[in-house]
Amino acid sequence: MSNPNIDPVPISEEPTLDGTALDGARDDLDFIATDASVPIAEPIIDALPEGVPQQIGEYKLQRLIGEGGMGQVFLAEHVRMGRSVALKILPAARMKDPRAVDRFFEEIRAASRLLHPNIVTAFDAGESAGVHYMAMEYVDGATLTSLIQREGPMTVGEAASVIRQAAMGLLHAHRAGVVHRDVKPGNLMRASDGTIKVLDLGLAQVNSQQWSASHLARENDNVPRKQGRLIGTLSYMSPEQLEDPDSADARSDIYSLGGVLFFLLVGRAPYTGEFLDLVYGHRHGDVPELMQLRGDVDQRFDHIFRRMMAKSPEQRFGSLDEVIDELAEYAVSTTTPLWISEMSTRPNVELSTVSGGSTSRGVARVIGIDLGMFYMAAAEVTPASGIEVLEIDNEPSSVTRLAISGDGQKRFFGSQATARREPFPNTVIHCLPMYIGKPHVERALNGTKYPPEVLIAMSMRDLLDRAWKHSTLPDAAAVVVPSAYDQLHRRSILQASQLAGLKSVRLVDRSLAAAQSLVIRGEAMAIETPTNAKQHDELILFLGLTGQATDIAIIRQRQERMQQIATAGHWHTGTVVWLQALVKFVAERVKEITGTDPRKIPKSIAPLQVNCERAMEEMLINDRVRMMIPLGAKRVDIVVRRSTWLNCCDSILDNYLATIREACSRAAIRMDSIRNCLLLGPLFRVPEIRERLLTVLHPDTTIFNLEASDVARGAAACLSAELPGRGVGALPPRGVTSQTIGIVVEDARGRRRILPIIPRGSVLPARTNRRLTVAPEKSVMTLALVESSGIDGNAWHSLGRYTFEIDPKSNVQTRLLSFEVDVNGLLNVRSQSPPSPGSVKLPPIPQPMLDEAAFANWSVKLQSMTNS
């Protein structure tokens, strides 16, 4: 069990606080069973404390096995049944305290509600000769405190297995209306068969309506609160439990269980120090970085931990069944008792280190793919040489065109496909991301009309076939997308990647991939790398002007982590609009000369487009270009000056400058405070464009010019930093939400408005919980979700809606909804019906363009194409 990554440290636990004020706090019972280091011996009657009878009721006492301010626990035997039990009694000094007696019977009432393999079972309770007692299951094992002190921190898989089991027990308690309020390592025990047992309900709060009632209490300022009380163990106490222990609900236990997870992995509580240090840490301190402390923790596992320990209950998991589900893929089977494996609703899966599982196959093979509108590039993380750009067979450079064509039987990709545009224009499909949102692309490929996701998947698979030189596909892939992509575009790219055969896919914002590429380039720059990091931050402005999007971001580098702090731009305003301006100008010029608009002649459209693309590429270098535009049987000779074309794009440039200012405004920074600027896109080679855009920056700003291959390398680096075994490299960058997620609400007069719930600029993963109530006379509840949209981001479009049937017998008119935008930028929603703490994951919205049946069907077809 001992983990070589971390040295065992001395363990000390804060005392449980259960007094009415801080100066009246007393130590509570630390455990309710023997430690494994103490053998079960023959009865030692003379070891019983003075004044304790040798028999209480039907139970013959053998020896003292635990003691605290709230009670004493003895190993005892039922005289008729011969069963060994842990018998808890109130100490003599407290039997005359009515409050202590009430608390003892509260524990009995809480225990009587619960019967679960992961909770110590209460068998009996009563009073004998003035002694109040409770007989409980006797567990042969060790508390987690003792276990870690003796053997050192656990592996990730072992810790996940322990926390999952504890969560199963606590979830059962929550469903019975019991909140533990003192979840800590000393109140969790591992039995000899590996079963984790939740102990000590002495501080539990019992209320069948506890979730909704306590939630309403916090919202109602007229509800009186008892101040100056601390209930629980300070080292693992949630911020809201510090404020008001009676309002702590199931999510408070989730916070404390997150603290236990940290303890299992690091060997200490998340926050340490004196009383005020602990209080400040829980209320205001940063959640500890597990990835900094453990080299075998991946980013997804770190996010699970951070969500468990979020300061606000609204940011945490809404229910422990979510924790159980999220940790399933990490939990190892070797330390899990058989009954857990048999009863688990989600079987353990042995995964590679990519997913944080228990199987080790060396360093994971990771690929980064820059998926643009016109081109693709790829890079691989290799153990020997770091991150290398992949060369693509049959391409003159390290990029390939994102185009596909067919001759009726064969398929052509990349440069072979684009070479067919002039002779066979109706057979070529390019700019594939532009078709996302359509059920299929109108132009057929070898007689079949395909969804854009399938065509993108074909192109990505072709890239892998020509660039990936290994016999098996990558373990994980980072696919670059514009930060401005909305839910629909992100889901479509994810589906396309999965159709291409990529197993574990991370969507990486282009701005973050670009910024991360600078770290691995290793050139002299103002941006600080982990080896020369100072305490102050560096601001980076990313300006992307690719075929796919206008993509602008403000990024802060704080020591070894890149943090996106604001984004702006739109996926429909890339270089395509600059090309469209040139096509329009050339077509109107040809019409002036000949009286005929080439856009009206079907056979002239594709040659006009191709000639304008070539002319735009040439104008990156030359200030004038000569073009021969086919018009029927003749060609029209015209000359286009770069200055003339740029005049046609004047409003586009103004909009781009406005977008830069918008990004700075969202980040609350001045443009002259930026000293590092990253440029991505061919148009930045044009001196006039470059000069006009960069004049708004400080003259001392360092400019970095990037290519698609740099972005591919940066994407691979971003994903590699997420995985275990990353060594001492930079931590994975953090992105923000680029759109605002909102819900449509209706007031008592029937007036509708949009309520933003996850604002643009929220750090990913972003989460919030909302309680929605429907009018009593309605039989259904409808939840409509929207997302910010438009070039300026001030419009809204619908994501879809959920409809909930209201059971007229339950009189429950409330739903608790958890909304999360994950690290891929994708929205996930879970529903919960109070008072039950269990939640259900709802179908994704907007619905993917390919439903499950269509996805499975296309997967089979693409596999057969690949095999043929």
Steps between C-alpha positions, in 0.01 A plus 500: 500500500783740572555739212861568400409849381432625850680444826280403794450785745387506860123513523312722736130569487320804628268426792131486425324816609157451648473766770273799500795730468862465405630511857255225594608259225587144598662210324252264343538129447761439233399148404243231576699180454830348581808594307651206310818545702312401816435123505166363609598344830319302765275711719698718737238586757740676733587741210155657519499859626403557857127525553409317179297182565619168357163451329254749354167353407562189292858601424809379687779755475851377412723802454505869411577559132422870457431811703411862443299789638174364362533140615695187573505192276560149628549168336209299636318174446128432493463239771234293318601543135876491556537790255790745540384860487635849555297634792490877530394655831487851638777560755376541854598866508260577213199287593361786710535748212159513322662644189753215483222245546298667222802493272557131578142414408525710186787273401287196576214635288739572214656154520160332511416640156804351332577150381777490241822298456706821510352625828560348841170329586317577823349184653345615823458791738362545847558586865623272776545609861510863390756439225400598145653273240499413131626169358666521160673277251854419609749563219837331488708758320670838518389860467637682198696720738684198639534342159671798336717561805622143485528441123524844340288665229301283262516467125237688299310179426495389864387843620225511236378158611490606866317827429248326272410256774471776759283696255270199458443487874453874536263511200284240675501721810407808297210314340378421851520868596821468702791741454814376676666840566824338622646316201873460563767226478444403864133433431567269205632151555632234265389155613720193456312405180559847349154640570495867598271576791359842595514542878364726771170676435532691827492837324258402221201710412178305440223645285316329219465835329850616589619600154215723398434630851859605566532644151190711556627605842814649351294688244262643761662783692217491754599155627698544825842336511695379800834675503822404672460123463741262332389146428736265321875468456661827403760351265222354279216745559323666207483881486122503548527264799738752655234767458196303614528127578122452497473614139766257374348258251622199303742716301683584821580129539625502138745778591625309803536181295711698253724593792531130586597427139779757531611341827520154341720632217721749683501385861362819654184706506446754216559793735735502797606738775335659799128560542491824301716349226252215459196728500659728241604205286150354482336835438745676271804281428568361155403137456833312511651394167508120506688502168785693660520261794457173314659413166252214445186717514348599168295811433162327500562350843620839623174653376298239691687593817462874438126465441462308825682777689354806328442783748140555395254208531356615166833419333528149646356174384130507574494142625741225599376277219685736268820447701449123487452514124798729436742293709394165350765498229778572749412249769723191499339159538784344701399673825125502440294238684316249284155624601583847368594357160180298492271786603667787312277654239802598297766228480863587547688534173872443478635792307835630392666788677311732264185460708673463832423131540711228644654348189849624417628482146777752521465854371171562321520578127344842450422684178409865453296597192446855383171473313448816297262606226752439220790303654589239761830444680599242760765448769590207723631480855791256498694371803835549326480841335209681661242638258557462127303632205384208287592489133207408276556263209442647152496857632775755432489634855381402846142609425231345285196657341168421666333389177354181361407393146394190310498366145206267546701228674818632659527775759767772495616709794721801563694643208379221272144611562567872451680427173164385365318827575547660158464195274226332712355772723178315578689208654694695765372582848711734713459744791328212680442672840291759315226236456463416870135530595372356173367143485725432199718678246312566177791399276519121478816296537498204261121513484435530877412809700680489833450691826785749553608311813558188290703688237713662770550155655612361161751782463634455853536126446688568176732730694564223752561245222758725334669655804465262796770237463393266781303178469231616743310827518598766757400445862372856514454790261482877542292658224527877458184710467436875502414626847186661353353163404151448644348182638389367162842543336685349795275192511537451125881516512500257793274260309719526190812426704338195656378378161859526379592241762656733758418359844566771757451846350567839654380815323767769546440867428732622226620793712612270784673261259681795343611637838615158619705458182725787609600315814615195304674707232756603760598825330601818680183687584340720760253228588616308806544126489485277810878518534523879518158586643469802726220594733335751267276410207560543129212600272481354149277620218411234246384623160369224276383569149465161335261362245280378777452794732587832650655373821625746762597419857673652800716246681679538830809295576535455873816304567452156345138533381335676208157640590259635240322796657289634212410412141328677215429435134272285289532172313349648182732801456837352401698549180199368309338845525822659364491255211134575441584870477764425234264271305234771503745767381644282219153388383378860486816602314447223243138611464615859436729377221275237340150576620479145643521401863709179529307407814193448282673241280518159677822390324675825594425495875763244606780647279416849632529371857827317434657798323404734782649261760826496306493877458445553874796274579716690249397837645647391832832578331434717192306824484336415166376180338404415144202267463351310204133441578323235286173625358341240278737430210717807562720635781496850641834653591488734801750645750412537868698723730536401863398850613179473297412165656575631852273798439222248441587344837512825695187424705631149574818652645297744710295213639818306582640796692172535686519132592850547643370785716205284607734222614707746704184648650377155604839432660494841670847591371646784293648416162821682585556260792560210259861420416457171308292449188451176305398521136345206318375521144644578156343847478735627770778479241342797320686810625195727481283262704772434751579868547137603541422233758819527701502879537253462787766310701791631702808561282708265719265207443678183387335343196503123437395361163352152509407235244246218503776253590581710811137481607496121451809470721343728761181292501701182555684673785171612658366146505830346607503734800163360609621142524682307771874465452538853366806556721583858592355661188251783495155443647215472248358837400154605610238637267186704554150482361471699179121519504245568773258220586158616614153372579165648404297589810145623533362727772155491659359716217625263234778732383810319381862601534840336475685430823875446443622208712856439372643830377752538222853500644434240774804280566453147367361273622222739604209378710190633668191350664155655469168428669205548268137502614190459285160651571277264707233475229743371235559131435830543314813709543681622189860613512620691192875561464663766283853600404641839409554541129570743219809682382503722810373228735194703604236284332361167616414172335315201638685190615184300563270419786428240763151405617437349844176330597370608840357220712173638644524263798840626614418871518863560405506796264877546511792368297864548590704535183879478479660671200862443407710610206786250498861546386393430141260793524199266486187546710380217727179514702383282789157500665415433863157476669501616863516361759682215327872581459537271197536661158453394139716611208281651229553453125738757348362812340519609235453145382800377301449512125553124494283312748621176658361280224643717220836523676520121538398451136762742367765352729447159338507647150818699561667195651417296190635781280823503699536122476441505125 
